[in-house]
Amino acid sequence: MENGSTFFVSFVLLPLLLTTISAQKTQLRQNFYRTTCPNVESIVRSAVQKKFQQTFVTAPGTLRLFFHDCFVRGCDASVLLASPNGNAEKDHSDDISLAGDGFDTVIKAKAAVDSVPQCRNKVSCADILALATRDVIALTGGPSYTVEMGRRDGRISTKASVENQLPHPNFKLDQLNSMFARHGLSQTDMIALSAAHTLGFSHCGRFFDRIYTFKSKNNIDSTLNLQYALQLRQMCPRNVDPRIAINMDPTTPRTFDNAYYKNLQKGMGLFTSDQILFTDTRSRPTVNLFASNNAAFQKAFVAAMAKLGRVGVLTGNQGEIRRDCTRPN
């Protein structure tokens, strides 16, 4: 009976599942708003550029927001929803540090889109977030790429749904691969997407154990470049406010480039989950490739972003087009 059940799942349910995934992919397409809001991309880009000129945090804040949205309930803008009783995704400890400027970028872009009568209430917050993410990457020197659209906005956002859905700074390679694989992302995709850490900052508390309490002779993680570790100690003294921010990329923190991988080769990955990509021999060849070949990195990153943008999307009549990105209609 058990074998029969397995047969049914494998040969009947699996094709249905694959058909559903395929349908989601086909319902996302370029120029989705060609007739309803033909200038949506230029409207969003203009709003994002304006916000970016006000503060650089726009870039890493928006990029991180997109990742955190897609990894929890799919790319449905549920991370933007607010809860009056503090029970939304963004209230979870893994999301509480998401920069307010990322949220503000989407809200301002949505307002710009809806200020055009033809476009009002036609473009989802989820698609605006996807477009804004592409734009901040380009504004910081990264690749520009086409964005598939047609996502609908989710109506549900709970703190509980975030639990165990996002990678942590102490993850090893198997943990990273397992988490990304749940979303149809390969090890190469994961390594390419990790380059998001070439922008922005982290807080001292996120890597404190690597420079002060690691089980080694000097209490420093041996995979960490010693000079870099001592610099981190200067920036993050023992009694420092754990919310003090440190650049994720110590060399080009305001440029989206492949310096992230070059830093890993030197033992200058801020998190364990960064440095493990080089120290683990299974992923090291990809790090070396991306470090030496920026074109190969950018191609892999663009492909991985396309796959990420399809994760768990709502399309067709699913979900809604939110009038206000912070609350359901």
Summary of the structure (lengths in Angstrom):
residues: 329
radius of gyration: 20.5
end to end distance: 46.9
largest distance: 65.5
contacts: 1089
relative contact order: 0.15
helix: 53%
strand: 4%
